[in-house]
Amino acid sequence: MPTRLLVVSDTHVPARARALPADLLEEARRADAIIHAGDWVSATVLDELEALAPVVGVCGNNDGGDLRARLPEVARATFDGVRFAVVHETGDAKARETRMDAAYPDTDVLVFGHSHIPWDSTTPGGMRLLNPGSPTDRRRQPRGTFLSVVVDAGTVVEARLIPVEPNAR
């Protein structure tokens, strides 16, 4: 049976938004698990998401001691045979694929954040790199975003970037 994942990063609540977008919360309620790549800013966001589904998350550069006490800098989980690693930062986009192959062997999918720029690529070693962007701080993007990822029988069968509706915040 397929596993449905909500993948999100850089929520920055309450610094960039008062609350998580309604469409993101709707997706979280349907998810089997939630992956968050850091910059929560408030531990209340972690609590809110944990009430909806199991959370695999990491702390980001904007997260304080309360979140750092609860979250690692690197998290790992396996969903339906797919090995995930989660980090906040991967550094410069130049040569990212090669660096991540070396840094995260034995990983099928690396989820990262920090840039607020959606990213979906495959490394020379076959690892999928996913950045969901930010649902609350779009920066230079046309809209805020997050990802819906479906895994089944050891394969990522879908990684769909979902734009946040402007009125959903």
N, C-alpha and C positions, 0 to 999 in steps of 0.2 A: 504494500500500500504506500503511495507517495507521501512524503513529508513536506509540509508547507512551512517555509521560513519567512519571517519578516526580517529584513536586513536594513538597519538604520545607523546613522552616525550623526554627530554634531548637532544634537537637538538644542543645546544652549538655552534651556529653560531655567530661569526666567530672563536671562540676559537678552536674548533675541526674540523671544515670544513668551507670552504669559502662560501658554499651555501647549501641549502637543496637538497637532492638527487632528480634526475629527476623522478624516479619511485614514490617517495613519492608525488611530485607535481602532477603527473598524477592521482594518487589516490585521492588527494585533490580536483581536478577538478570534479571528479565523485561523491564526497561525498555530502550528504545533509547537513552535519555539521562536524566540526572538534573539537576533544577534545584534549587538550594539557596539560600534567601534569607537566609543569614547566621546568626550566633551558633552557629557550629560549636563554639567554645571550644578544641578541640584539633585540630591539623593531622592527627592520625592518622585522624580522621573523614573528612577530605577524601581522604587516601590510600586509605582503605578503600573509599570510594564510587568513586573513580577506577579502582580495580581491577575494578569491576563493570560500569561503563558510562561513556561520556563525561559530564563534569560541567560545567554552566554554573552558576557560583556567585559570590556576593558576600560581602564581609566585613560583619559586624555590630558593634554597639556593645560586645559582650563578647569580641570576637576580638582577639588580641594581634598583635604585630609579625610573627610567623612567617606568620600567615594573611594579614595586610595586604600582605605582600610578594608573595604569590601570587595574591591576588584583588582585583578592582576594587570600587569602591563601587556601580557600575552595570554590569550586563552585558547584552548583547543577543545574541540568536540567532534564527534562523529555522528552524522545523521544518515541513516539508511545506507551505510557503507561509504559515504563521502566524508573524507577527513578535512575538517575546517580548522584554520588558525585565524585568530582575530588580533589585530594590533591597531593602534591609533595612527601612527605615522610610518611611512615607508621612505621618506626622503624625496629627493628630486625625481621628476618623471623620467628624465634621461637615464637610460639603462636600468630602469626599475625592474623589468622582467628578469634580467640576468642577476641582479643583486638579490631579488626575492627567491629565485631558484636556489641560490647558495645559502641564504639565511633560513629558509623554511623547507628543508628536505622532508620528504614523507608527508607532504601537505597537498591535497587536491585543490582546495579553494582557500585563498587568502583574502579575508575581508579587512579593509582599512578605511580610514577616514581622513580627517584633518584639512584637506584642501577644499572641501565642499563642492568638488567637481566630480560628477559621476565618471566612473572608469570601469571598463570591462575589456580585459585582454587575456591572452593566454601566453604564458612564458615559453621559451624554447624547450623547457623540460616538461611542458604540458600542464602546469599549474594555472588555474583560473584566478585572475586578480579582479576583485570587485570592490568598488567604492560606491556607496549609495547616494553620495552627495549629502545635502542637508535638507531636512523638511522645513526648517524654520529660518535659515539664513542662506539665501540663494547666491549671494555675492554676485558674480558675473553671469550666472545662469538665468535663463528665462523664468524658471520656476523652481521652487523647492522640490526635492525628490526623495524617494526611498525605494527599496527593491523588494519585490516578491520573488522568492527563489523556491523552486520545487525540485526535490531530489527523489530519485526512485531507483532502487536496485543498483546502487553504486554510481549513479550518473546524475549530473545536473541536467534536468530535462527542460527547465525554464529559469531564466533570470530576466525578469521584466521590470524595467525602470518605470516607476509610477510618479507622475507629476502631482504635486500638491495643488489642489484647487485653491485659488486666491481667497475665496470666502470660507475655506475650511480651517482657518487658523483662529 
